[in-house]
Amino acid sequence: MLMGLAIGVVGGPIKGAAAAPSPMISVAADGWQATYPAPPASFSPIIAPVTLAVTRAGFTTTATATSVVDQLTVMARVRQPFPAQASLTADKVALSDFIYAGDQLPAGVTNLSALSYPRPIACWLTPDLDRATGSTFTARLAVAHAYARGGKPVAAVTFIASDGTNSVQQTVSAMSSRQWGSGLHAPYFECTMPLATLNQGALCTLDAIIYPWVGAAFQISVSGAAYPTINLTVLKFLNDRTGGYGQAYGYVNATTGNNATAVVSATPATAAALPYLTVAAAAAAIRTFNNTTYTRNNASGGTIRLVAGEHVHATFQTVTTGEIPLVIEAENSTLKATTIYKDSGITAANSTPQKLKFRNLTLKKVGASVTMLDNSATLATLDRMLVLENVAIDRNGTSTYGAWLYKTGRCWMVDVSSATTLGAMLDDFAGVCKEIIAIGCSGPFASTNFFNAIACKLTGGLRRVPSGANVELGLGQLFSHCHITQTTDGNRAMTSSTGTIDARGFALVGCVLEQTAGETAPNFSFHADTDVQGVENVLCIGTTVVGSRTNWLYQDTGTVTVAKRGFVRFSVNRQRNIKTDVFGTNGNLVGNWPAAYNIGCRANATIKGSNDGNSVPGVGRWLGETAALGDVSGSLATPLAVNWSSDQSFDGGAAGNGDYTPGAGSALPLIPTGLAPYPVDMLGRAVPNNGSARIGAIMA
């Protein structure tokens, strides 16, 4: 079942009696308006629907090309632009969904659409440059798509691993999920790639072809960004299936270690018996050991294990890291809280290797305005990277100085936590190269430099990342199954920034955006107030926005028509606003009419209507020109009875971290049979695909 009205048929056109000729004769280049000679004064999409059968390209779960037939519905007559907004066009009607250039229409209906099918939006959940040991390499890919259905965003993903000469591939159709360190769940496609036919010791490339239910196949190496980048690109990993690459261990004991007598060894027990006093000394010794033993004059693949205690950072950037990161980890992963790596209290600029991974320990801030982690990355050296896995960050009562975590290049934060606010510590600092993907992170922190966030439970605000002197523009950003709490009135849990969003799109899926402090500003604002940039392929699917309003795809200012279109499906908003030509008093401000007419949208809810006081759509109203199929709306006087399990937004207890599971008797609509966008929600509950799941971030 697809967005529109009826059940899409996979494998061919609908069979049966011949359909009556369509009353429409053509679809416009914009893909959402159709020419309907002598239309009735109004339409009744639910009681007496007028439909249009559309045959679309798509794929099956075996990654086989197929056809999908979808019944689109005529929703409303299209009005004239300002100042003639009280009058209707003579023969233009709005459809329930977009029609694309590749779609086939019934005989007698001409397809003039210039739209391309929307592309998948994806993010690797596996950090770049991992080391594969054993017979397989496991990698995870989170995906979003406008035409999710059947409990999955897309039909299948084919993963392809290559050493430059040999390749192996695996097609995956079922989604997996896990609970991350945040306590939240997020679904993904996972491959377990066999390595036997790939060359031992090769730095391999992992590519993926994503096959949507509707649309064209998308191959990351062809249509993604050029490697290396924090945006979607291929993944690389070291194939060390035989162990022949060679390992080097160095242990550090900050109390009893001795740099003069310590050793590096391929055997952990040998290295553990003679530990170093400092990390810098151990890193230098690993480079020497690698050069002597494995003929590589760098610390690539080395592991420094820290004995529980406090270890002070000192410069060791001169230790180059080669193909894969140097790892610094707790000797005992259960002693994460007492295995501490801290700054020295003074700035250590340019002090870390180009590729570095911290694992199973605590990073502690001691100085006030000091720099600790800095690998001198720039846009010209994005091969540099920092990975934090199962790491706690302890601000230790010091300042939230933004350069403590400084020039990192690409940065993966996986299951990272903090008990206290980190403020600007993770944000961009004076235009340096710090680009973050956050997965399973938790605590009173969020960052304007998170390019992607998956299964995170955070306090603060996220945004689309703009380009900067040393920061890439966020392209195809994905925020999936996160709970973001904003505790400052006037601030947003999610916002856009300046810049056009092209076909690579932006996706907010399965998320809760919660405002606890007030309603002065919108909690979710995306290319809204005074924005004059074009937008396409923006997804808001299965999202719950509470505590304050949503402002969505405005064209409220300027004099030029700017195209803005997106997909809002199965989402709940406290209030939802969109402003167009009537508000801006200019007849050219109609580029966001696809959003105002709710094209491509389905079964959403606004708890309190729109901020202009309306609970039903209409001409120039902020709720939109017409409702999407399945939409419901309350008003300020009579809000929808959503019956949350625990409303801790500004409208409820205001404590944050509410449980937005809809209770018995909830007025929220159901997701139509076959249209569930994911197999699980953020709480790990299975999302029924039989028409019994409620809309919102928590669908079970």
C-alpha positions as CSV (number, residue, x, y, z in Angstrom):
1,M,0.0,0.0,0.0
2,L,1.3,3.4,-1.0
3,M,0.6,7.0,-0.3
4,G,-2.5,8.0,-2.1
5,L,-5.5,5.9,-1.4
6,A,-5.6,2.2,-2.2
7,I,-3.4,-0.8,-2.0
8,G,-0.6,-0.8,-4.5
9,V,-0.2,-4.0,-6.4
10,V,3.3,-5.4,-6.9
11,G,4.1,-7.3,-10.0
12,G,1.8,-5.8,-12.6
13,P,-1.3,-3.7,-13.2
14,I,-4.6,-4.3,-11.5
15,K,-6.6,-7.1,-13.2
16,G,-10.4,-7.3,-13.6
17,A,-13.0,-5.2,-15.4
18,A,-11.8,-2.4,-17.5
19,A,-11.7,0.9,-15.7
20,A,-13.9,3.8,-16.8
21,P,-12.0,6.5,-18.7
22,S,-10.4,9.1,-16.4
23,P,-12.0,12.5,-16.2
24,M,-8.5,14.0,-16.1
25,I,-6.6,14.6,-19.3
26,S,-3.1,15.5,-18.1
27,V,-0.8,15.9,-15.2
28,A,1.3,19.1,-14.9
29,A,5.1,19.4,-14.9
30,D,4.9,20.0,-11.1
31,G,3.6,16.4,-10.6
32,W,0.8,17.3,-8.2
33,Q,-1.8,19.2,-10.3
34,A,-4.0,17.5,-12.9
35,T,-6.1,19.1,-15.7
36,Y,-9.8,18.1,-15.1
37,P,-12.1,19.7,-17.7
38,A,-15.4,21.0,-16.2
39,P,-14.7,19.7,-12.6
40,P,-17.4,19.7,-10.0
41,A,-17.5,22.6,-7.4
42,S,-15.9,20.3,-4.8
43,F,-14.7,16.8,-4.2
44,S,-15.4,14.3,-1.4
45,P,-12.2,12.1,-1.3
46,I,-13.6,9.8,1.4
47,I,-17.3,9.4,0.6
48,A,-17.1,9.6,-3.2
49,P,-13.4,9.4,-4.3
50,V,-12.3,10.2,-7.8
51,T,-9.2,8.2,-8.4
52,L,-6.4,7.8,-10.9
53,A,-4.5,4.5,-11.4
54,V,-0.7,5.1,-11.6
55,T,1.8,2.4,-12.6
56,R,5.2,3.0,-11.1
57,A,8.7,1.5,-11.2
58,G,9.8,-0.3,-8.0
59,F,11.4,-3.4,-6.6
60,T,10.6,-6.6,-4.7
61,T,12.3,-8.0,-1.7
62,T,14.6,-9.9,-4.0
63,A,15.8,-6.7,-5.5
64,T,13.9,-7.5,-8.7
65,A,12.5,-4.7,-10.8
66,T,8.7,-4.7,-10.8
67,S,5.7,-2.5,-11.3
68,V,3.5,-1.0,-8.5
69,V,0.0,0.2,-9.2
70,D,-1.3,2.9,-6.9
71,Q,-4.6,4.6,-6.9
72,L,-4.3,8.3,-6.4
73,T,-7.2,10.5,-5.3
74,V,-8.4,13.9,-6.4
75,M,-8.4,15.9,-3.2
76,A,-9.6,19.4,-4.1
77,R,-10.0,22.1,-6.7
78,V,-6.9,24.3,-6.9
79,R,-7.5,28.0,-6.2
80,Q,-6.1,31.1,-7.8
81,P,-3.0,32.8,-6.3
82,F,-3.2,36.0,-4.3
83,P,-5.0,38.4,-4.7
84,A,-7.6,36.2,-6.4
85,Q,-7.5,33.5,-3.8
86,A,-11.3,33.5,-3.3
87,S,-11.6,32.1,-6.9
88,L,-10.9,28.6,-8.2
89,T,-8.9,27.7,-11.3
90,A,-11.1,26.6,-14.2
91,D,-9.7,23.0,-14.5
92,K,-6.9,22.3,-12.1
93,V,-7.2,19.8,-9.3
94,A,-4.8,18.6,-6.5
95,L,-3.9,14.9,-6.3
96,S,-3.2,13.0,-3.1
97,D,0.3,12.2,-4.2
98,F,3.0,13.2,-6.6
99,I,3.2,11.8,-10.1
100,Y,6.7,11.2,-11.4
101,A,8.1,11.4,-14.9
102,G,8.6,7.6,-14.9
103,D,5.0,6.9,-14.0
104,Q,2.5,5.4,-16.5
105,L,-1.0,6.8,-16.5
106,P,-4.2,5.4,-18.0
107,A,-5.0,5.9,-21.7
108,G,-6.1,9.4,-22.4
109,V,-4.1,11.0,-19.5
110,T,-0.8,12.6,-20.5
111,N,2.0,12.6,-18.0
112,L,3.9,15.9,-18.2
113,S,5.5,15.6,-14.8
114,A,9.2,16.6,-14.6
115,L,9.7,15.1,-11.2
116,S,12.2,12.3,-10.5
117,Y,11.4,9.6,-8.0
118,P,12.6,10.5,-4.5
119,R,15.9,9.0,-3.5
120,P,16.6,6.9,-0.4
121,I,18.3,8.7,2.6
122,A,20.7,6.6,4.5
123,C,23.5,6.5,7.1
124,W,26.0,3.8,8.0
125,L,25.8,2.8,11.7
126,T,29.3,1.2,11.4
127,P,32.2,3.6,11.7
128,D,34.6,3.8,8.8
129,L,37.9,1.9,8.8
130,D,36.9,-0.9,11.1
131,R,39.1,-4.0,11.3
132,A,37.4,-7.3,10.2
133,T,38.8,-10.3,12.1
134,G,37.3,-13.7,11.4
135,S,35.3,-15.0,8.5
136,T,32.8,-12.2,8.1
137,F,32.4,-8.4,8.4
138,T,29.2,-7.0,9.8
139,A,27.9,-3.6,8.8
140,R,24.7,-1.8,9.4
141,L,22.8,0.8,7.3
142,A,19.9,2.9,8.4
143,V,17.5,3.9,5.6
144,A,14.5,6.2,5.1
145,H,12.4,6.7,2.1
146,A,9.2,8.6,1.1
147,Y,7.5,5.3,0.0
148,A,8.1,3.1,3.0
149,R,5.6,0.3,3.5
150,G,5.2,-3.3,4.7
151,G,7.2,-2.5,7.8
152,K,10.3,-1.3,6.0
153,P,11.5,1.9,4.3
154,V,12.7,0.1,1.2
155,A,12.3,-3.4,-0.3
156,A,15.9,-4.6,0.0
157,V,19.6,-3.6,0.1
158,T,22.4,-5.3,-1.7
159,F,25.8,-4.9,0.0
160,I,28.9,-5.3,-2.1
161,A,32.4,-5.7,-0.7
162,S,35.5,-5.4,-2.9
163,D,39.3,-5.5,-2.4
164,G,39.8,-3.8,-5.8
165,T,40.1,-7.1,-7.7
166,N,37.6,-9.5,-6.1
167,S,34.1,-8.8,-4.8
168,V,31.3,-10.5,-2.9
169,Q,27.8,-9.4,-2.4
170,Q,24.8,-10.1,-0.2
171,T,21.1,-9.0,-0.6
172,V,19.2,-8.3,2.6
173,S,15.5,-7.8,2.7
174,A,14.7,-8.2,6.5
175,M,15.5,-5.4,8.9
176,S,17.3,-5.9,12.2
177,S,17.3,-3.7,15.3
178,R,19.0,-3.5,18.6
179,Q,18.8,-1.5,21.8
180,W,21.6,1.1,21.9
181,G,23.3,2.6,24.9
182,S,20.6,5.3,25.0
183,G,18.1,2.6,25.8
184,L,16.4,3.3,22.5
185,H,16.0,1.0,19.5
186,A,16.5,1.8,15.8
187,P,16.0,-0.5,12.8
188,Y,18.6,-1.0,10.1
189,F,19.7,-3.4,7.3
190,E,22.6,-5.6,8.3
191,C,25.0,-7.5,6.2
192,T,27.3,-10.3,7.4
193,M,29.8,-10.2,4.5
194,P,31.9,-13.4,3.9
195,L,35.5,-12.5,3.5
196,A,37.1,-15.8,2.3
197,T,37.4,-14.6,-1.3
198,L,38.7,-11.2,-0.5
199,N,42.5,-10.6,-0.2
200,Q,43.9,-10.8,3.3
201,G,45.2,-7.5,4.5
202,A,43.4,-5.5,1.8
203,L,41.6,-2.2,2.7
204,C,38.2,-3.1,1.2
205,T,35.3,-1.0,0.1
206,L,31.8,-1.7,1.1
207,D,29.2,-0.3,-1.3
208,A,25.4,-0.7,-1.2
209,I,22.5,-0.6,-3.7
210,I,19.3,0.4,-2.1
211,Y,16.1,-0.8,-3.8
212,P,13.0,1.2,-2.9
213,W,9.4,-0.1,-3.1
214,V,8.8,2.8,-5.5
215,G,11.4,4.5,-7.5
216,A,14.9,3.9,-8.9
217,A,17.7,1.9,-7.4
218,F,20.3,4.0,-5.6
219,Q,24.0,2.9,-5.5
220,I,26.1,4.7,-2.9
221,S,29.3,4.6,-4.9
222,V,27.5,6.2,-7.9
223,S,25.1,8.6,-6.4
224,G,26.5,9.2,-2.9
225,A,29.2,11.7,-2.0
226,A,32.9,11.2,-2.8
227,Y,35.0,9.4,-0.2
228,P,36.0,10.5,2.4
229,T,33.1,12.6,3.8
230,I,30.8,12.5,6.8
231,N,27.9,12.5,4.3
232,L,26.7,9.2,2.8
233,T,29.6,7.5,1.0
234,V,31.1,4.1,0.7
235,L,32.5,2.4,3.9
236,K,36.0,1.0,4.1
237,F,37.3,-1.8,6.3
238,L,40.5,-3.8,6.7
239,N,40.2,-7.5,5.8
240,D,42.3,-9.2,8.5
241,R,40.4,-12.5,8.3
242,T,43.6,-14.6,9.0
243,G,45.1,-12.2,11.5
244,G,48.1,-11.8,9.2
245,Y,48.0,-8.0,9.4
246,G,49.5,-8.3,12.8
247,Q,48.5,-6.9,16.2
248,A,50.4,-4.8,18.7
249,Y,49.4,-4.2,22.3
250,G,50.7,-1.8,24.8
251,Y,49.4,-1.4,28.3
252,V,49.5,1.7,30.4
253,N,49.4,1.9,34.2
254,A,49.5,5.5,35.4
255,T,50.7,4.4,38.9
256,T,53.2,1.5,38.4
257,G,54.1,1.8,34.7
258,N,57.7,2.4,33.5
259,N,58.4,3.8,30.1
260,A,62.0,2.5,30.2
261,T,61.1,-1.2,30.9
262,A,57.7,-1.5,29.2
263,V,57.2,-3.6,26.1
264,V,54.8,-3.8,23.2
265,S,53.8,-7.3,22.2
266,A,51.5,-9.2,19.9
267,T,50.5,-11.2,23.0
268,P,48.3,-9.2,25.4
269,A,49.6,-11.0,28.5
270,T,53.2,-10.2,27.7
271,A,52.4,-6.5,27.2
272,A,50.2,-6.4,30.3
273,A,53.1,-7.6,32.5
274,L,55.3,-4.7,31.6
275,P,53.1,-1.6,31.2
276,Y,54.0,1.9,30.2
277,L,53.5,5.0,32.4
278,T,52.0,7.2,29.6
279,V,49.9,6.8,26.5
280,A,52.2,8.9,24.4
281,A,55.1,6.5,25.2
282,A,53.0,3.4,24.4
283,A,51.9,4.9,21.1
284,A,55.5,5.6,20.0
285,A,56.5,2.1,21.0
286,I,53.6,0.6,19.0
287,R,54.8,2.4,15.9
288,T,58.4,1.1,16.4
289,F,57.1,-2.4,17.0
290,N,54.9,-2.3,13.9
291,N,57.9,-1.1,11.8
292,T,60.2,-3.8,13.1
293,T,57.7,-6.6,13.1
294,Y,55.2,-5.9,10.3
295,T,57.3,-3.4,8.2
296,R,54.8,-0.6,8.5
297,N,56.1,2.6,10.1
298,N,52.9,3.7,11.8
299,A,50.6,2.7,14.7
300,S,47.9,1.3,12.4
301,G,45.9,-1.4,14.2
302,G,47.7,-0.9,17.5
303,T,45.8,-1.2,20.8
304,I,46.7,0.7,23.9
305,R,45.0,-0.7,27.0
306,L,44.6,1.5,30.0
307,V,44.6,0.0,33.5
308,A,41.9,1.6,35.7
309,G,43.0,4.9,37.0
310,E,43.5,8.4,35.7
311,H,45.6,8.9,32.6
312,V,46.8,12.4,31.5
313,H,46.7,13.4,27.9
314,A,49.9,14.5,26.2
315,T,50.8,15.2,22.6
316,F,51.4,12.1,20.4
317,Q,50.2,13.3,17.0
318,T,53.7,12.5,15.6
319,V,52.6,8.8,15.8
320,T,51.0,8.4,12.4
321,T,48.2,5.8,12.2
322,G,48.3,4.5,8.6
323,E,45.3,2.5,7.3
324,I,43.1,2.1,10.4
325,P,42.8,3.8,13.8
326,L,45.0,3.4,16.8
327,V,42.7,2.1,19.6
328,I,42.8,3.3,23.2
329,E,40.6,1.3,25.4
330,A,40.0,0.2,29.0
331,E,41.9,-3.0,30.0
332,N,38.7,-4.1,31.6
333,S,35.5,-2.9,29.8
334,T,33.5,-3.3,33.1
335,L,35.7,-0.5,34.6
336,K,34.6,2.2,32.2
337,A,33.8,4.6,35.0
338,T,37.2,4.4,36.7
339,T,39.3,4.1,33.5
340,I,39.8,7.8,32.9
341,Y,41.6,9.7,30.1
342,K,41.8,13.4,30.9
343,D,43.4,16.6,29.7
344,S,46.4,18.0,31.5
345,G,44.8,21.3,32.4
346,I,46.6,23.1,29.6
347,T,45.9,23.2,25.9
348,A,47.4,20.4,23.8
349,A,46.8,21.6,20.2
350,N,47.5,19.3,17.2
351,S,48.0,16.5,19.8
352,T,46.3,13.3,18.5
353,P,47.0,10.9,15.6
354,Q,45.1,11.3,12.4
355,K,42.9,8.2,13.1
356,L,42.1,7.4,16.7
357,K,39.4,5.4,18.5
358,F,38.5,5.5,22.2
359,R,36.6,2.6,23.6
360,N,35.0,1.5,27.0
361,L,36.4,4.4,29.1
362,T,35.7,7.9,30.4
363,L,37.0,11.1,28.9
364,K,37.3,13.8,31.6
365,K,37.7,17.5,31.3
366,V,40.0,19.1,33.8
367,G,41.0,22.5,32.5
368,A,38.7,25.4,31.7
369,S,39.4,26.7,28.2
370,V,41.7,24.0,27.0
371,T,42.0,21.9,23.9
372,M,42.5,18.1,24.2
373,L,41.4,16.1,21.2
374,D,42.8,17.6,18.0
375,N,44.1,15.9,14.9
376,S,44.4,19.1,12.8
377,A,41.8,17.9,10.3
378,T,40.6,20.2,7.5
379,L,38.3,19.8,4.5
380,A,41.4,18.8,2.6
381,T,42.3,16.0,5.1
382,L,38.9,14.4,5.8
383,D,40.6,11.0,5.9
384,R,41.3,12.0,9.5
385,M,38.8,10.7,12.1
386,L,37.9,10.1,15.7
387,V,35.7,7.3,17.0
388,L,34.2,7.2,20.5
389,E,32.6,3.8,21.4
390,N,30.9,3.2,24.7
391,V,32.5,6.3,26.1
392,A,31.3,8.6,29.0
393,I,32.2,12.2,28.9
394,D,32.7,13.9,32.3
395,R,32.7,17.7,32.1
396,N,33.8,17.6,35.8
397,G,32.2,20.9,36.7
398,T,34.4,22.9,34.2
399,S,33.3,25.1,31.3
400,T,31.6,23.9,28.2
401,Y,34.5,25.1,26.1
402,G,33.9,24.3,22.4
403,A,37.5,23.5,21.6
404,W,38.1,20.7,24.1
405,L,36.9,18.4,21.4
406,Y,38.5,20.4,18.6
407,K,39.6,19.5,15.0
408,T,38.5,15.8,14.7
409,G,37.6,15.6,11.0
410,R,34.9,12.9,10.7
411,C,33.7,11.8,14.2
412,W,31.6,8.8,15.1
413,M,30.1,8.8,18.6
414,V,28.5,5.4,19.4
415,D,26.8,4.8,22.7
416,V,28.4,8.0,24.2
417,S,26.9,9.4,27.4
418,S,27.2,12.3,29.7
419,A,25.6,12.9,33.1
420,T,25.9,16.7,32.8
421,T,25.3,19.2,30.0
422,L,28.1,19.5,27.5
423,G,26.9,22.8,26.0
424,A,29.0,23.8,23.1
425,M,31.7,21.1,23.5
426,L,30.4,19.1,20.6
427,D,29.5,22.1,18.4
428,D,31.5,23.8,15.7
429,F,34.2,26.0,17.2
430,A,35.3,29.0,15.1
431,G,34.8,27.1,11.8
432,V,37.1,24.1,12.6
433,C,36.6,20.7,11.0
434,K,34.4,18.8,13.5
435,E,31.7,16.6,11.9
436,I,29.7,14.1,14.0
437,I,27.5,11.1,13.5
438,A,25.8,10.2,16.8
439,I,24.4,6.7,17.3
440,G,22.9,5.5,20.6
441,C,24.1,8.6,22.5
442,S,22.4,9.8,25.7
443,G,22.5,12.7,28.1
444,P,21.8,16.4,28.5
445,F,23.6,17.3,25.3
446,A,22.9,17.7,21.6
447,S,24.9,19.3,18.9
448,T,24.4,21.6,15.9
449,N,27.2,19.5,14.3
450,F,25.4,16.2,14.3
451,F,25.2,15.3,10.7
452,N,23.1,12.2,11.6
453,A,21.6,11.0,14.8
454,I,20.2,7.5,15.3
455,A,18.6,6.1,18.5
456,C,19.8,9.0,20.6
457,K,18.1,10.3,23.7
458,L,19.4,13.9,24.2
459,T,18.6,17.3,25.6
460,G,19.1,20.3,23.4
461,G,18.6,21.0,19.7
462,L,19.6,19.5,16.4
463,R,19.6,21.1,13.0
464,R,20.6,20.7,9.4
465,V,24.3,21.4,9.3
466,P,25.2,24.4,7.1
467,S,28.5,24.6,5.2
468,G,31.4,26.5,6.7
469,A,35.0,27.3,6.2
470,N,36.0,23.8,7.4
471,V,32.6,22.1,7.7
472,E,30.8,20.2,5.0
473,L,27.2,21.0,4.1
474,G,24.9,18.4,5.5
475,L,23.6,16.4,2.5
476,G,21.0,13.7,2.9
477,Q,21.0,14.0,6.7
478,L,19.1,11.3,8.7
479,F,17.7,11.6,12.2
480,S,16.0,8.3,13.1
481,H,14.3,7.0,16.2
482,C,15.6,9.7,18.5
483,H,14.1,11.4,21.6
484,I,15.2,15.0,21.7
485,T,14.1,17.2,24.6
486,Q,14.4,21.0,24.5
487,T,14.4,22.6,27.9
488,T,14.8,26.2,26.9
489,D,11.8,28.3,25.9
490,G,12.5,30.0,22.6
491,N,14.8,27.2,21.4
492,R,14.0,24.4,19.0
493,A,14.5,20.6,19.3
494,M,15.0,20.5,15.5
495,T,15.5,23.3,12.9
496,S,16.8,23.8,9.4
497,S,19.5,26.2,8.3
498,T,20.1,28.2,5.2
499,G,20.8,26.4,2.0
500,T,18.9,24.6,-0.7
501,I,18.0,20.9,0.0
502,D,18.4,19.0,-3.3
503,A,17.4,15.5,-4.3
504,R,19.7,14.1,-1.5
505,G,17.0,15.3,0.9
506,F,16.6,15.3,4.7
507,A,14.8,12.8,6.9
508,L,13.3,12.9,10.4
509,V,11.7,9.5,11.1
510,G,10.5,7.8,14.2
511,C,11.5,10.7,16.5
512,V,10.0,12.5,19.5
513,L,10.7,16.2,19.6
514,E,9.7,17.4,23.1
515,Q,9.6,21.0,24.4
516,T,9.3,21.3,28.1
517,A,9.8,25.0,28.9
518,G,7.3,27.0,26.8
519,E,5.7,27.8,23.5
520,T,7.5,31.0,22.6
521,A,9.1,29.5,19.5
522,P,8.4,26.5,17.3
523,N,9.8,23.2,18.6
524,F,10.2,21.9,15.0
525,S,10.9,24.6,12.3
526,F,12.0,23.4,8.9
527,H,12.6,25.9,6.1
528,A,9.9,28.1,7.5
529,D,9.9,31.7,8.6
530,T,11.4,34.0,5.9
531,D,13.2,31.1,4.2
532,V,13.7,31.5,0.5
533,Q,15.6,28.3,-0.3
534,G,14.3,25.4,-2.4
535,V,13.5,22.1,-0.8
536,E,12.8,18.6,-2.1
537,N,12.7,15.1,-0.7
538,V,12.2,16.2,2.9
539,L,10.7,13.4,5.0
540,C,8.8,13.7,8.3
541,I,7.6,10.2,9.0
542,G,6.3,8.7,12.2
543,T,7.4,11.7,14.3
544,T,5.8,13.2,17.4
545,V,6.2,16.9,18.1
546,V,4.9,18.0,21.5
547,G,5.1,21.1,23.8
548,S,5.2,23.6,21.0
549,R,4.3,24.1,17.4
550,T,5.7,22.9,14.0
551,N,6.4,25.4,11.2
552,W,6.8,23.6,7.9
553,L,8.1,24.7,4.5
554,Y,7.0,28.3,4.4
555,Q,7.0,30.6,1.4
556,D,6.0,33.7,3.3
557,T,8.4,36.3,1.9
558,G,10.2,37.3,-1.2
559,T,8.9,37.8,-4.7
560,V,10.1,34.7,-6.6
561,T,8.4,31.3,-6.7
562,V,10.7,28.7,-4.9
563,A,9.8,25.0,-5.1
564,K,9.4,23.3,-1.7
565,R,8.0,19.8,-1.3
566,G,8.2,17.1,1.2
567,F,6.4,14.1,2.7
568,V,4.6,14.2,6.1
569,R,3.2,10.8,7.1
570,F,1.9,9.3,10.3
571,S,3.1,12.2,12.4
572,V,1.7,14.0,15.3
573,N,2.1,17.8,15.9
574,R,0.9,19.9,18.8
575,Q,0.2,22.6,16.2
576,R,1.2,22.8,12.6
577,N,1.6,25.9,10.4
578,I,2.4,26.6,6.8
579,K,2.4,30.1,5.2
580,T,2.0,30.8,1.5
581,D,1.0,33.6,-0.9
582,V,-2.0,34.8,1.1
583,F,0.2,35.5,4.2
584,G,3.0,37.0,2.1
585,T,0.5,39.0,-0.1
586,N,2.3,38.0,-3.2
587,G,1.0,35.8,-6.0
588,N,4.4,34.3,-6.7
589,L,4.7,32.7,-3.2
590,V,3.1,29.4,-4.4
591,G,6.2,27.2,-4.6
592,N,5.3,25.5,-1.4
593,W,1.7,24.7,-2.5
594,P,2.5,21.0,-2.6
595,A,3.0,21.2,1.1
596,A,0.0,23.4,1.6
597,Y,-2.2,21.0,-0.3
598,N,-0.6,18.1,1.6
599,I,0.6,16.3,-1.5
600,G,2.3,13.0,-0.6
601,C,1.1,13.2,3.0
602,R,-1.0,10.7,4.8
603,A,-2.8,10.2,8.2
604,N,-1.3,12.9,10.3
605,A,-2.7,14.6,13.4
606,T,-2.5,18.1,14.8
607,I,-3.5,18.1,18.5
608,K,-4.5,21.8,18.6
609,G,-4.9,22.8,15.0
610,S,-2.8,25.7,13.7
611,N,-1.7,28.9,15.4
612,D,-4.1,31.0,13.4
613,G,-6.9,29.3,15.3
614,N,-8.1,26.9,12.7
615,S,-8.9,23.2,13.1
616,V,-9.7,22.6,9.5
617,P,-7.8,23.5,6.3
618,G,-8.9,26.3,4.0
619,V,-7.9,29.1,1.7
620,G,-4.7,30.7,3.1
621,R,-5.0,28.9,6.4
622,W,-1.9,27.8,8.2
623,L,-3.2,24.3,8.5
624,G,-3.0,24.1,4.8
625,E,-5.4,24.3,1.8
626,T,-6.8,20.8,2.2
627,A,-6.3,17.8,4.5
628,A,-4.4,14.7,3.5
629,L,-6.2,11.4,3.5
630,G,-6.7,10.2,7.1
631,D,-5.8,13.5,8.7
632,V,-7.4,14.6,12.0
633,S,-7.1,17.8,13.8
634,G,-8.2,19.3,17.1
635,S,-8.3,22.9,18.2
636,L,-7.1,25.1,21.0
637,A,-10.6,24.9,22.6
638,T,-10.9,21.2,22.0
639,P,-7.6,19.4,21.6
640,L,-7.4,15.9,20.3
641,A,-7.6,13.3,23.1
642,V,-4.2,11.7,22.4
643,N,-4.0,10.0,25.8
644,W,-0.2,9.8,26.1
645,S,1.1,7.4,28.7
646,S,3.1,10.2,30.2
647,D,3.0,13.7,28.8
648,Q,6.1,15.4,30.1
649,S,6.1,18.3,27.6
650,F,5.1,21.9,28.3
651,D,1.5,20.7,28.1
652,G,2.0,18.0,30.7
653,G,4.4,17.5,33.6
654,A,7.2,19.4,31.9
655,A,9.8,17.1,33.3
656,G,11.0,15.8,29.9
657,N,11.6,12.2,28.7
658,G,7.8,11.6,28.5
659,D,6.3,8.4,27.1
660,Y,4.3,9.3,24.1
661,T,2.6,5.9,23.7
662,P,-1.0,6.6,22.8
663,G,-3.4,5.1,25.3
664,A,-6.8,3.4,25.0
665,G,-9.3,5.5,23.2
666,S,-6.7,7.8,21.6
667,A,-8.1,10.0,18.8
668,L,-4.9,9.5,16.8
669,P,-5.6,7.8,13.5
670,L,-4.3,4.3,12.6
671,I,-1.7,3.6,10.1
672,P,-3.5,1.9,7.1
673,T,-2.9,-1.8,6.5
674,G,0.4,-2.4,4.7
675,L,1.8,1.1,5.3
676,A,3.8,0.6,8.5
677,P,7.1,2.4,7.7
678,Y,9.4,0.4,10.1
679,P,9.3,-2.9,11.9
680,V,9.9,-1.5,15.4
681,D,9.5,1.9,17.1
682,M,12.1,3.6,19.4
683,L,11.0,1.5,22.4
684,G,11.7,-1.7,20.5
685,R,8.0,-2.7,20.2
686,A,6.9,-4.4,17.0
687,V,4.9,-2.1,14.8
688,P,1.8,-3.9,13.5
689,N,1.3,-3.7,9.8
690,N,-2.3,-4.8,9.9
691,G,-3.9,-1.4,10.4
692,S,-3.9,-1.5,14.2
693,A,-0.9,0.7,14.9
694,R,-1.4,4.4,15.9
695,I,0.5,7.1,14.2
696,G,3.4,9.0,15.9
697,A,6.9,8.0,16.9
698,I,5.7,5.2,19.2
699,M,3.4,3.3,16.9
700,A,2.9,0.0,18.8
